[in-house]
């Protein structure tokens, strides 16, 4: 089977490796190198690094829908294109190229969480299960007919970083089985249901702002789901603090107001929410290094509030 693989982030890497092992890849397409790090030097994508390690043909068009990359792919007589966390929208001139079609790997149980950040929003919304779907790309946003779906449980303290890594490994198995089913003619695509549709747009910095007038569980989910970007954050004494790791305590907030730190004498950084105290295990004041909650607590003047 002649395959092209479109991907950029680390999520796409297990699928690329799995497909190359099973079929070989005729062309890898990834985003151009982007400035990164302290000195803003152009850095290759995670997918590019895998392609170079494996000696795979590589293309990095600024716009995949331009005539030149399309002509290059036409010459490959592709059976299928597989897309995973690529970062550019494909037009019909691209996704209609292969004989079998263009298949996207999406990290949700469609039609839930269509969009760029399905893992993050699933955790933020407290989902107990999520998964991976493969589907045919069409003009709509993640609306194409589904080929396969596999689910897994979401851990109560699992971050989006950890969950995305597990979903990436699951996708590496699912995409190979998807192509095998198409190749043998044993797999049929089915339209997505019209019920249960939800969106998962890219996160903004403001999406990480903690509202302490919510439950401890909702805030805990926000902390888990906004890693690594944009990170959950709050303010104290007019400076910003990034909350990196939390734990629901099942201790009632009592008379404490939402955002109030206390009670004293516990040697734990406990913050009141609308129902329970939330323990902050790891946090980072703006411009400072990350510290444990108890160390941060010792630097505070009582009473103190996060807002």
Secondary structure, DSSP 8 states (H G I E B T S, - for coil): --EEEEE-SGGGHHHHHHHHHHT--SEEE----EEETTTTEEE--HHHHHHHHHT--EE--S-TTSHHHHHHHHTTT-SEEEEES--S---HHHHT-SSSEEEEEESSSTTTTBSS-HHHHHHHTT-SEEEEEEEE--SSSS-S-EEEEEEEE--TT--HHHHHHHHHHHHHHHHHHHHHHHHHT----B---SSS--B-----GGGGB--SSS-HHHHHHHHHHTTTTT-EEEEETTEEEEEEEEEEEEEE-TT--TTBB--TTSSS-EEE-SSEEEEEEEEEETTS-EEEHHHHHHT--SS-B--
